[in-house]
Amino acid sequence: MTREEKSQVIEELTAQLSENANIYLADISGLNADATSNLRRACFKANIKLAVVKNTLLEKAMEASERDFGNLPSALKGNTSVMYSETGNAPAKVIKDFRKKSNKPLLKGAFIEESIYLGDDQLDMLVDIKSKEELIGEIIGLLQSPAKNVISALKSSGGKLAGIIKTLSEKEG
């Protein structure tokens, strides 16, 4: 690879790092061609972009990026694949689901909405991360809940109140 080709790859990686809020680093080495193809298919279905990268080029792209990747470059050892996703927990779910049949891919690290996670032991926690849309839906549900309770209480109380007034008016008559 010539110097120009390397700088072109670094520029492309830097652009990808800037455009994506959720970036996972995984080790897919040891997967045979069939398993790798299945992983790529699973990523495609989950709207995840998967790319195998050279560690040195990715590290230079991280340095060139405006984002602070903290100690995430320390995970760049051995074979590295990058997973880009719009949903923070989608790659973690794909990795966890894929590992039901295989011991790979291994999670090396992740950069999710400015937060850094290192190590395969973070996988279960990353699966449980809620997306922005899920959080907004939960908040809306919580906000609607008290209003629904007040309305139903007023409706049921209105019936009780009318019953009490009717009973009182019949007693006086």
VOVEX-996070 format. One line per field, with one value per residue (C-alpha): residue number from 1; x, y, z. Coordinates in steps of 0.5 Angstrom, whole numbers. Layout:
N
n <- c(NUM;...) .
xx <- c(X;...) .
yy <- c(Y;...) .
zz <- c(Z;...) .
***
This chain:
173
n <- c(1;2;3;4;5;6;7;8;9;10;11;12;13;14;15;16;17;18;19;20;21;22;23;24;25;26;27;28;29;30;31;32;33;34;35;36;37;38;39;40;41;42;43;44;45;46;47;48;49;50;51;52;53;54;55;56;57;58;59;60;61;62;63;64;65;66;67;68;69;70;71;72;73;74;75;76;77;78;79;80;81;82;83;84;85;86;87;88;89;90;91;92;93;94;95;96;97;98;99;100;101;102;103;104;105;106;107;108;109;110;111;112;113;114;115;116;117;118;119;120;121;122;123;124;125;126;127;128;129;130;131;132;133;134;135;136;137;138;139;140;141;142;143;144;145;146;147;148;149;150;151;152;153;154;155;156;157;158;159;160;161;162;163;164;165;166;167;168;169;170;171;172;173) .
xx <- c(0;3;3;-2;-7;-6;-7;-14;-16;-14;-18;-24;-24;-23;-30;-33;-31;-34;-41;-42;-44;-44;-37;-36;-29;-29;-25;-27;-21;-22;-29;-29;-32;-39;-39;-36;-41;-47;-44;-44;-51;-53;-50;-53;-60;-59;-57;-50;-44;-38;-31;-24;-19;-11;-10;-5;-9;-15;-11;-8;-16;-18;-12;-14;-21;-24;-27;-24;-23;-20;-16;-20;-14;-11;-16;-13;-9;-9;-15;-20;-27;-30;-38;-42;-49;-54;-57;-53;-54;-55;-48;-48;-54;-52;-45;-49;-54;-48;-44;-50;-47;-39;-34;-33;-34;-30;-32;-25;-29;-34;-35;-43;-45;-39;-38;-32;-33;-27;-27;-31;-34;-38;-42;-48;-49;-48;-54;-58;-57;-63;-63;-65;-72;-73;-72;-76;-82;-81;-81;-88;-91;-89;-92;-98;-99;-101;-106;-109;-110;-113;-118;-120;-121;-125;-129;-130;-131;-136;-141;-140;-141;-148;-150;-149;-153;-158;-159;-159;-164;-169;-168;-170;-176) .
yy <- c(0;7;13;16;10;10;17;16;10;15;20;16;12;19;21;15;16;23;21;16;16;9;5;-2;-5;-13;-19;-23;-27;-35;-34;-39;-36;-38;-36;-29;-29;-30;-24;-19;-21;-21;-14;-12;-14;-10;-4;-4;-3;-8;-6;-10;-5;-4;-2;3;7;7;9;15;16;17;22;26;26;32;27;24;17;17;10;6;6;1;-4;-4;-10;-16;-17;-11;-10;-4;-4;3;4;9;5;4;-3;-6;-8;-11;-15;-18;-20;-23;-27;-29;-32;-37;-41;-39;-36;-30;-24;-21;-14;-10;-4;1;9;10;17;20;14;9;2;-3;-10;-16;-16;-10;-14;-15;-8;-5;-10;-7;1;4;8;15;13;8;13;18;13;11;18;20;14;16;23;20;15;21;24;18;16;23;22;15;18;23;19;14;19;23;16;15;23;22;16;19;26;21;17;24;27;21;20;28;26) .
zz <- c(0;-2;2;-2;-1;6;7;3;8;14;11;10;17;20;16;18;25;25;22;27;34;35;34;36;35;35;33;28;27;27;24;17;11;12;19;17;11;16;21;15;13;20;21;14;17;23;19;21;17;18;16;17;18;20;27;25;20;25;30;26;24;31;32;26;29;33;38;44;44;50;51;46;41;47;44;37;38;33;28;28;25;26;27;25;27;28;34;40;42;35;34;42;40;34;37;43;38;34;40;41;35;36;41;36;35;41;43;44;45;44;43;44;44;47;52;52;54;54;54;52;59;57;52;57;59;52;50;55;53;51;44;44;41;46;52;49;48;56;58;54;57;64;62;60;65;71;66;64;72;73;68;70;77;75;71;76;82;77;77;85;86;82;85;92;90;87;94;98;94;95;102;103;98) .
***
